């Protein structure tokens, strides 16, 4: 797809991507924009031209331009699929047709000149555990001499509730957490000594559902607006001591980073691939399984690429995860975020966390500067990027999610 907006050939944000985010300039108001090439197109400014009115008009003829002059995507997401689809179709038209350049040139700002912010006001956060390689490896490390996968794993998407209030936007520094961990077999309180990452993909809910209802797998694309990259930072030593019998708590809840740009599911249409075979056949509410997505992630540790986790092999699809988290009648709210769980393929090149990459710390990683790591040191910076095949041979990018480790406080 061509555009009158100049787009570098290697840009993760071609004209058929148009991911949504929240930006501000020079400390000014936060508002909705889409990324295109090295620039952002302010949708607040675009809406004020009237060029989006037809896409925003509801069944009563009311046009709500204010949804783009907002500090989060939530007002826009709450409008539902028909509005998402209409706005995207109109934006694709506006950036392709050069006759709109005079009206929109002032709405374009260099991406380097704006600050990015958390794109959604996160209502609830759920993290899943849906890659068989990862779950099997963790089982072998945490439960040696036992079956690596517990009996429920092939029956349902295993997950846990996280802390929505500790989700932060890419670029936010991460303070090393403290908690109880075993030292020479005895519990001791102090900073985590085995601080880790989890490279994941997150899905942002737009359409809410009432308490007591459930969402079918076939309603996934009308319920979920788009996807982000996720780093669910993990303190493995705190986690290992606390997780029996109720699962993750302090070892996970201190911080979760997400990328600032939400890629619409419609932009990922060309990345849909058949989901992996599931055995045994899932329960009826988990069928049809829906599509997998052919996304490619890369994990950089202080600038050294140490892993390229493949997303297409996720055992439980995003549609199945959505159906499972609502099957008991739990409601959805606009802005809910649920994540895939650690994206992992065969070791070592596909490991999505350092617990696997270093096999519990037994196999150090050598970075490009010659230093060795097993888990994160203070000052380390982790950057996760992701891409997907787009239409017409383009590459759809997610941007990046990055964070630097600061020393523990106190």
Secondary structure, DSSP 8 states (H G I E B T S, - for coil): ---SS---TT-SB-TTT--EEEEESTT---EEEEEETTEEEEHHHHHHTTTTHHHH--TTS---GGGGSSSSSHHHHTT-HHHHHHHHHHHHHHHH-GGGHHHHGGGEEEGGGSEEE-SS----EEEE---HHHHHHHHHHHSTTS-SS-TTTTTS--EEE--GGGEEETT--EE--EEEEEETTEEEEEE-SSEE--EEEEEEE-S-B-TT----GGGHHHHEEEEEEEE--EEHHHHHHH-TTT--SHHHHT-EEE-S-BEEGGGGGGGEE-----SS---GGG-S---EE-EEEEEEETTEEEE--BSTT-SS-HHHHHHHHHTTS--B-TT-EEE------STTTT-SSHHHHTTTTTS-EE-TTS-EESS--TT-EEEEEEEEE-GGG-EEEEEEEEEEEE----
